[in-house]
């Protein structure tokens, strides 16, 4: 299937979003099938740009002398539509399918923040940077902290996630909980006890990474949060 126009891509994303999340919406099966094919085609168009970004990053980190872990992924179609729906009431404004910046993603796990900063500088020198989201300096309310660089390759956005081992450890723990309990904690969706527990865990890991001492109030709050998630049956002592 030839890549559709931006207008058709936007419309297809909105058709599927509305069909899945708007009560009272009505679309015939042929319209839904066509919209889904457009979304799949647009998703596939990110495959080659993503591979080029990964190869370029591999070359960069080898030149810098690091021994990183590099992975890549295309966001699943279902998650793409879910993200479109989350943007409907987002403070940052509604996003259409053709403007999503993280359909293609490459993740690099580096030894520390100094290595992250070096790679960020190299990326800026070599590629067109569309956006730089520094969640290290300003972590998200969920506790998530990492560096996200959106680059443009072959007219497609590719999100580069730069993480340290501690950041990856926290992300793995949240993803494990998400899979086990059917949650999306990274996005702050789930029982408040679990959201609070992981946010406080992240705060301690952030302090450890920066060489800071965790204050007593945070330690006490985390102890209480851990007791609560055990009491609610999410974890055992």
RAURUR-V930108 format. One line per field, one symbol per residue. phi: phi as a letter, one per 20 degrees, with the letter a starting at -180 (. if undefined). burial: 1 if it has 9 or more other ideal C-beta (glycine too) atoms within 8 Angstrom, else 0. Layout:
# RAURUR-V930108
phi=???
burial=???
This chain:
# RAURUR-V930108
phi=.ffffffffgfffffffffecefnfbcffffffffffffffffffeffgffffffffgffffffnecedccbadffgffffffgfffgdffeofdegfdfdcfdccdcddfafffgfffgfffffeceeebcdeeffcffgfofbadddeddclmcfcededcegffffffffffffgffdmdcfgemdqggffgfgffffffffffffemeefffffffffgffffffffenfcdf
burial=000100011111111111100000001000110111111111101110111111011101100101010101011010011011111001000011110111111111110000110111011000101001001100100111111111111001111111110111111011101100101011010100111111111111111110000100011011001101110001000
